[in-house]
């Protein structure tokens, strides 16, 4: 359990250092609204697709296929559970707040926060399960997530959702893994460089919006606390019990718990900015949940390992 605390603590500290850099860039006017929106588009349409593809570049292991199918079903189930809970809890009249609260409650930071911990504790098998969860996460966030944040009747197009680069990359990534399609180093190297931007750039954007908002209000917003508690305590607890009752055990249970118990996804702020929702609230959710996950995430991982 101590190892889990140390690993998660290191990840959280890294996040906050990067957020602090973005905060200073915002205060020093090195970043402005226009540049941040352009960075957001680069993240959503170039960097994230590269992350998805890279996560599937591995040798196909038939013995892992059944486990991957279970993780896939669990990922869909957990997001459905979180969506129902968020819809029942958050009924704010303010559409901007309501959509951000629901989005932040449903989607976890299962890429940056989870995969390093899965690698540290479980090795390659844990990372494969984690990558599968991330793939389903991206499939859902770029379909239902877009609908949730953008809203109906605002130029929403099912065709645009289906043809979104991230959705296409999820399908392409699955094909690469299932058929062990080789990619040359000429492709893998720039792919890796771009994918690595998935950690620093979102944090810089969050830091920028934090610099433009009221930092103290992050600790006094009741709705934000409710969303955070749901995201890092209630939903992981319910999911852990259900997975255990369904017979999920061992590394798979631990890997799923790591993904599910991660704090609010950094992409919440990216989407809030892109669809002109409450970016200040989204920053509160990411900041608070990331800070508190230093305690909750290792606790859930420790419980999963003991079951």
C-alpha positions as CSV (number, residue, x, y, z in Angstrom):
1,X,0.0,0.0,0.0
2,X,2.9,2.4,0.8
3,X,4.3,1.8,-2.7
4,X,0.9,2.7,-4.2
5,X,0.8,5.9,-2.2
6,X,4.3,6.9,-3.3
7,X,3.6,6.2,-7.0
8,X,0.3,8.1,-7.0
9,X,1.9,10.9,-5.0
10,X,4.6,11.3,-7.5
11,X,2.1,11.4,-10.4
12,X,0.0,14.0,-8.6
13,X,3.0,16.2,-7.8
14,X,4.1,16.0,-11.4
15,X,0.6,17.2,-12.5
16,X,0.6,20.1,-10.1
17,X,4.1,21.3,-11.1
18,X,2.9,21.3,-14.7
19,X,-0.3,23.2,-13.7
20,X,1.9,25.7,-11.8
21,X,3.9,26.4,-15.0
22,X,0.6,27.0,-16.9
23,X,-0.5,29.2,-14.1
24,X,2.7,31.3,-14.3
25,X,2.4,31.5,-18.1
26,X,-1.1,32.8,-17.7
27,X,-0.2,35.4,-15.1
28,X,2.9,36.4,-17.1
29,X,0.7,36.7,-20.3
30,X,2.8,34.2,-22.1
31,X,-0.5,32.4,-22.8
32,X,-3.7,34.1,-23.9
33,X,-7.2,32.9,-24.7
34,X,-6.5,32.6,-28.4
35,X,-3.3,30.5,-28.0
36,X,-4.9,28.3,-25.4
37,X,-7.8,27.5,-27.7
38,X,-5.3,26.5,-30.5
39,X,-3.4,24.3,-28.1
40,X,-6.7,22.7,-27.1
41,X,-7.5,21.9,-30.8
42,X,-4.0,20.4,-31.2
43,X,-4.5,18.2,-28.1
44,X,-8.0,17.0,-29.2
45,X,-7.3,16.3,-32.8
46,X,-3.6,15.4,-33.0
47,X,-2.1,14.5,-29.6
48,X,-4.9,12.3,-28.2
49,X,-5.3,10.3,-31.4
50,X,-1.5,9.5,-31.3
51,X,-1.9,8.4,-27.6
52,X,-4.7,6.0,-28.7
53,X,-2.7,4.5,-31.5
54,X,0.5,4.1,-29.4
55,X,-1.4,2.3,-26.7
56,X,-2.3,-0.5,-29.1
57,X,1.1,-1.0,-30.7
58,X,2.0,-4.3,-29.0
59,X,2.1,-8.0,-29.9
60,X,-1.2,-9.8,-29.9
61,X,-1.6,-12.2,-27.0
62,X,-4.5,-14.6,-27.5
63,X,-4.4,-15.5,-23.8
64,X,-5.2,-11.9,-23.0
65,X,-8.1,-11.7,-25.4
66,X,-10.7,-12.9,-22.9
67,X,-9.4,-10.5,-20.3
68,X,-9.6,-7.6,-22.8
69,X,-13.3,-8.5,-23.5
70,X,-14.1,-8.4,-19.8
71,X,-12.3,-5.0,-19.4
72,X,-14.2,-3.7,-22.4
73,X,-17.5,-4.7,-20.9
74,X,-16.5,-3.3,-17.5
75,X,-15.5,0.0,-19.1
76,X,-18.8,0.4,-20.8
77,X,-20.7,-0.6,-17.7
78,X,-18.8,1.8,-15.4
79,X,-19.4,4.8,-17.7
80,X,-23.1,3.9,-17.9
81,X,-23.3,3.7,-14.1
82,X,-21.5,7.1,-13.8
83,X,-23.7,8.6,-16.4
84,X,-26.9,7.6,-14.6
85,X,-25.6,8.8,-11.2
86,X,-24.5,12.2,-12.7
87,X,-27.8,12.7,-14.5
88,X,-29.7,12.0,-11.3
89,X,-27.6,14.2,-9.1
90,X,-26.9,17.3,-11.2
91,X,-30.1,19.0,-12.4
92,X,-28.8,22.6,-12.3
93,X,-30.7,25.2,-14.3
94,X,-27.5,26.7,-15.4
95,X,-26.8,24.5,-18.5
96,X,-23.0,25.3,-18.6
97,X,-22.5,24.2,-15.0
98,X,-24.8,21.2,-15.3
99,X,-23.0,19.8,-18.3
100,X,-19.5,20.3,-16.8
101,X,-20.5,18.7,-13.5
102,X,-21.9,15.7,-15.2
103,X,-18.9,15.4,-17.6
104,X,-16.4,15.7,-14.8
105,X,-18.2,13.1,-12.7
106,X,-18.3,10.5,-15.5
107,X,-14.9,10.7,-17.0
108,X,-11.6,9.9,-15.2
109,X,-8.0,10.8,-15.9
110,X,-7.4,7.2,-16.8
111,X,-4.5,7.8,-19.2
112,X,-1.9,9.8,-17.4
113,X,-2.8,8.9,-13.8
114,X,-3.6,5.3,-14.3
115,X,-1.2,3.7,-16.8
116,X,2.0,4.7,-14.9
117,X,0.6,3.1,-11.8
118,X,-0.6,0.0,-13.6
119,X,3.0,-0.4,-15.1
120,X,4.6,0.1,-11.6
121,X,2.3,-2.4,-9.8
122,X,1.2,-4.9,-12.4
123,X,3.6,-4.7,-15.3
124,X,2.7,-5.2,-19.0
125,X,-0.5,-7.1,-18.4
126,X,-1.8,-4.3,-16.2
127,X,-0.9,-1.7,-18.9
128,X,-2.7,-3.8,-21.6
129,X,-5.9,-3.8,-19.5
130,X,-5.3,-0.1,-18.8
131,X,-4.9,0.7,-22.5
132,X,-8.1,-1.2,-23.3
133,X,-10.0,0.9,-20.7
134,X,-8.5,4.1,-22.2
135,X,-9.6,3.0,-25.7
136,X,-13.2,2.5,-24.6
137,X,-12.9,5.8,-22.6
138,X,-12.0,7.6,-25.8
139,X,-14.7,5.9,-27.8
140,X,-17.3,7.1,-25.2
141,X,-15.9,10.5,-24.6
142,X,-15.8,11.3,-28.3
143,X,-19.4,10.1,-28.9
144,X,-21.5,10.5,-25.7
145,X,-19.1,13.0,-24.2
146,X,-19.4,15.4,-27.1
147,X,-23.1,15.2,-27.0
148,X,-23.1,15.8,-23.3
149,X,-20.9,18.8,-23.4
150,X,-22.0,20.3,-26.7
151,X,-25.8,19.8,-26.2
152,X,-28.5,19.2,-28.8
153,X,-29.4,21.4,-31.6
154,X,-26.0,23.1,-31.8
155,X,-24.6,21.8,-35.0
156,X,-24.3,18.3,-33.6
157,X,-23.6,15.8,-36.3
158,X,-23.5,12.0,-35.8
159,X,-21.3,11.9,-38.9
160,X,-18.8,14.2,-37.3
161,X,-18.8,12.1,-34.2
162,X,-18.3,8.8,-36.1
163,X,-15.5,10.4,-38.3
164,X,-13.8,12.1,-35.3
165,X,-10.0,11.3,-35.4
166,X,-10.1,9.8,-31.9
167,X,-13.0,7.4,-32.7
168,X,-11.3,6.4,-35.9
169,X,-8.0,5.9,-34.1
170,X,-9.7,3.6,-31.5
171,X,-10.9,1.3,-34.3
172,X,-7.6,1.5,-36.1
173,X,-5.7,0.8,-32.8
174,X,-7.8,-2.3,-32.1
175,X,-7.1,-3.6,-35.6
176,X,-3.3,-3.0,-35.1
177,X,-3.4,-5.0,-31.9
178,X,-5.7,-7.8,-33.1
179,X,-3.8,-8.5,-36.3
180,X,-0.4,-7.5,-35.0
181,X,0.1,-4.9,-37.8
182,X,3.7,-3.8,-37.7
183,X,4.5,-0.1,-37.7
184,X,7.9,1.2,-38.8
185,X,10.1,3.3,-36.6
186,X,9.6,6.1,-39.1
187,X,6.0,6.2,-37.9
188,X,6.4,5.1,-34.3
189,X,9.0,7.7,-33.4
190,X,7.0,10.9,-34.3
191,X,3.9,9.1,-33.0
192,X,5.6,8.7,-29.7
193,X,6.8,12.3,-29.6
194,X,3.3,13.7,-30.2
195,X,1.7,11.3,-27.7
196,X,4.1,12.4,-25.0
197,X,2.6,15.9,-25.3
198,X,-0.6,14.5,-23.7
199,X,0.8,15.0,-20.3
200,X,2.2,18.6,-20.3
201,X,-0.1,20.4,-22.7
202,X,-3.4,19.7,-20.9
203,X,-1.8,20.7,-17.6
204,X,-0.6,24.0,-19.0
205,X,-4.1,24.8,-20.3
206,X,-5.6,24.0,-16.9
207,X,-3.0,26.2,-15.2
208,X,-3.8,29.0,-17.6
209,X,-7.6,28.9,-16.8
210,X,-6.7,28.6,-13.1
211,X,-4.7,31.8,-13.4
212,X,-7.8,33.6,-14.8
213,X,-10.2,32.3,-12.2
214,X,-10.6,32.7,-8.4
215,X,-8.3,30.0,-6.9
216,X,-10.0,30.2,-3.5
217,X,-13.4,29.5,-4.9
218,X,-12.2,26.0,-5.9
219,X,-12.4,25.1,-2.2
220,X,-15.8,26.7,-1.5
221,X,-17.9,25.4,-4.4
222,X,-20.3,22.8,-3.0
223,X,-21.3,21.4,-6.3
224,X,-17.7,20.8,-7.2
225,X,-17.1,18.9,-4.0
226,X,-20.2,16.7,-4.7
227,X,-18.9,15.9,-8.2
228,X,-15.4,15.2,-6.9
229,X,-16.7,12.8,-4.1
230,X,-18.8,11.0,-6.7
231,X,-15.8,10.8,-9.1
232,X,-13.1,9.5,-6.7
233,X,-15.1,7.8,-3.9
234,X,-18.7,6.8,-4.7
235,X,-18.4,5.5,-8.2
236,X,-15.1,3.6,-7.6
237,X,-16.7,2.0,-4.5
238,X,-19.8,0.9,-6.3
239,X,-17.8,-0.4,-9.3
240,X,-15.3,-2.3,-7.1
241,X,-18.2,-4.1,-5.3
242,X,-20.0,-4.9,-8.6
243,X,-16.8,-6.2,-10.3
244,X,-16.0,-8.4,-7.3
245,X,-19.5,-9.8,-7.3
246,X,-19.1,-10.5,-11.0
247,X,-16.1,-12.6,-10.3
248,X,-13.3,-10.3,-11.4
249,X,-10.2,-10.9,-9.4
250,X,-6.4,-10.4,-9.4
251,X,-4.5,-8.1,-11.7
252,X,-7.6,-7.4,-13.8
253,X,-9.5,-6.1,-10.8
254,X,-6.6,-4.0,-9.6
255,X,-6.1,-2.6,-13.1
256,X,-9.7,-1.7,-13.5
257,X,-9.8,-0.1,-10.0
258,X,-6.8,2.1,-10.9
259,X,-8.6,3.3,-14.0
260,X,-11.9,3.9,-12.4
261,X,-10.6,5.6,-9.2
262,X,-8.5,8.2,-11.1
263,X,-9.5,11.9,-10.7
264,X,-11.5,14.0,-13.1
265,X,-10.2,13.8,-16.7
266,X,-8.0,16.8,-17.7
267,X,-9.9,16.7,-21.0
268,X,-12.9,18.1,-19.1
269,X,-11.3,21.5,-19.3
270,X,-10.4,21.0,-23.0
271,X,-14.0,20.3,-23.8
272,X,-15.4,23.1,-21.6
273,X,-13.1,25.5,-23.5
274,X,-14.0,24.2,-26.9
275,X,-17.7,24.1,-26.4
276,X,-17.8,27.4,-24.4
277,X,-19.0,25.9,-21.1
278,X,-17.9,26.8,-17.6
279,X,-14.1,26.5,-17.8
280,X,-13.6,27.8,-14.3
281,X,-15.7,25.1,-12.9
282,X,-13.9,22.4,-14.9
283,X,-10.6,23.6,-13.5
284,X,-12.0,23.3,-10.0
285,X,-13.0,19.7,-10.6
286,X,-9.7,18.7,-12.1
287,X,-7.7,20.5,-9.4
288,X,-9.7,19.3,-6.4
289,X,-10.1,15.7,-7.5
290,X,-6.4,15.4,-8.4
291,X,-5.4,16.7,-5.0
292,X,-7.8,14.4,-3.1
293,X,-6.9,11.4,-5.2
294,X,-3.6,11.4,-3.4
295,X,-5.5,9.7,-0.6
296,X,-8.4,7.9,-2.2
297,X,-6.7,6.3,-5.2
298,X,-4.1,4.3,-3.3
299,X,-6.7,3.3,-0.8
300,X,-8.9,1.7,-3.5
301,X,-5.9,0.1,-5.1
302,X,-4.9,-1.4,-1.8
303,X,-8.4,-2.8,-1.2
304,X,-8.5,-4.3,-4.7
305,X,-5.2,-6.0,-4.2
306,X,-6.5,-7.6,-0.9
307,X,-9.6,-9.0,-2.5
